[in-house]
Amino acid sequence: MSYLRLQWSMVIGTALFFLAALIINEWVFSYSEFIRGINWVYLPGGVRLLCTLLFGVSGAVGLLIASLIACFTYFFPDDFIRSAVGGGISALAPYITYVLALECLGLHKNLDNLTPRRLITCAVICALLISTLHHIWFAFTDPEANLLSTFGVMFVGDLVGSLIILYLLKIALSIISRLHRNRKLAGGDPSA
């Protein structure tokens, strides 16, 4: 597969994964919506972190595309500026987290030294950045809003969503590994 084709596959895959997580979040966690666009549980927050850590810039571009689609068509279709800024922040914050993880946490680009501690640190940083950047924008556009409560809910929602996505991935990888190991044992593979 050519390099360009691989990059576009990561962009499109990220966008589709983010939009699917958004739909699932709306179905499963609709009760957790605090106000429009801010939930106590937000699965797309986990997708943001995961795809950016895995794919870097390509993940961030996929998130930007998907976030703009979600903001312009679902969250704020009547507010062009809010949709554009919200979509941009939703892609920028995870990318900043990725850069900080590489530069400050010593994370390798191939993630071979990604420990549970680093992963949780990345989840906290990402949730904090997303909440902070959004609320800086909110402070300029709606100074009368109750920013403290919405900040807390957005932070918790993104963090909980990240932890759910990351642990679901961990469980899925564990199951796949176990199935692979059992298949090798059933086939009499001595290297298992």
N, C-alpha and C positions, 0 to 999 in steps of 0.2 A: 504494500500500500504506500503510495507516495506521501511525502511529508504534508503537503497541502491538504490532501484528501483526509489524512489522519486528523489534522487540526480541525477541519470542518466537521468531521464526524464527532469530535469531542464537543464542539460548539453546539451542534444540533442535538446530540445526546443529552448535554447539560440542560438545554432549553426544554426539551421534552420531559426530562426527569423532574425539573422544577415545576413545570405546569401540571404534571401528574400529581406531584406532592401537594400542590395547591388545591387541586380538585379533591384529593383524598382528605386533606385537612378540612375542607368545607363540608364534606359528608360526615366524617367521623368526629370532628371537634367543633362543629358549628356552635355548640353551647358555650365554647370557650371564648367567643368573640367579646371583647371588652367594648371597643368601638370599631367602626369600619376600618379594616386593615390592621388592627392590633388585637392579637389573641393571647390567651394564657398558654396555649399550646400551638406552636407554629412549625409544622414539619418542614416547610420550605426553608426555614432557617438552617436546618441540618443539611439540606441539599446544597445550599449556598456554600457552607463550609466544606463539605465533602468534595464537591466538584472542583472547587478552587484549589484545594490541597492536591487533588489528583491531577488536574489538568492545567493549573496555573492560569496564564492569560486566556487560553481557550475556554476554560471554565468561566472566567469572568465575563468574557464576551457572550457566551451562552446565557449566563445569568442576566446580563444587560438586556438581551433580546427578549427573553422570557418575562423579565420584570416589566419592561415597557409594554409588552403585549397585555400582561395582567393589569397593569395600572390604567392603560388607555381604554381597555375594553370592559374591565370588571370593577375595579376599585373606584376610580375617579374619572369616568369617561367625559365628564363635563368640565374638567379642570386640567387643561393642557400642561400648565407649569408644574402643578403638584404631581402629575403623572410622570413628567420628564425627570424632575428632581428625585422623586421617590424611586423610580426605576434606576437612575444613576447611582444613588446611595446604596441600593440593594446589591449592586454589582461591585461598587468601589470598596465598601467595608470588608467583604470577605477577601478581596484581593490585597488590601492593606494588611489584613490578618496573615495572609500567606507570606507576604514580604517580611513582616515582623517575625514570623515563625522561622524563616530562612536566616534572617540577619541576627535576631536577638536570642532565639531559642536554639539555634544551631541545627535546625531541621534540614536534612538533605533533600534535594529536589526529588530523588527517587523514593523518599519516605522510608528508607530502610532503617532509620533510627527513630521512627515515630513510636513513642512509648505512650501508654495510657495517660501518664501525667502530662506529656506534651499535648496530647489530643484534647484533654479536658481544658488545659490552658488555652489552646486555640479556640475552643468552643466559648469560653468565657470572654476572651478578647473580642471575638467576632460579634457576640451578642452585645457586648458593651459598645463596640464601635458603631454597629447598626443603630442601636438605640440613641447613642449620643449624636451621631450625624443627623438622624431624622429629627431629633428634638431641637437641635440647633436651628434647623430649617423651620420647624414648627414655631419656635420662639420668635423668629422674624415675621412669620406670616400670620400667626394667631397668638399674640402675647397674652390674651385673656384665657387661653386654654389651661386646663389643669395638667401641666407638663410633668409634674412629679409622679402622679399616679400612672399616667400613660407610659412614662419612661420605665417605671418598674414593671408594668405588665409586658411591654415590648421586650425588655431584657429577659424576663422569666420565660416568655413564650419562645423566643429564639433559642435560649439555652436549653429548655426542655425539648423543643423540637430537634435540636442538634443531638442531644443525648439519645433520644428515641431512634433517630435515623442511624446514628453510629452503633448503637447496641443491636439494632435489627441487622445491620450489615455484619457485625461480629457474629451474631447467631447464625446468619445465613452462611458465612464463611466456615464456621465450625461444623455445620451440618454437611456442607459440601465436602469438607476435608474428611469427615467421618465416613461419608458414603464412598469417597474415593479409596480410603484405607480399607473399608470392608470389601470393596470390589476387588482390590488387589489380593486380599487374604482369601477370598472365595476362588480366585483364579490361581491360587497357589504361588503367587509371586513372592519369592524369598526376600526381596528387598523391602517389603512392607514393614 
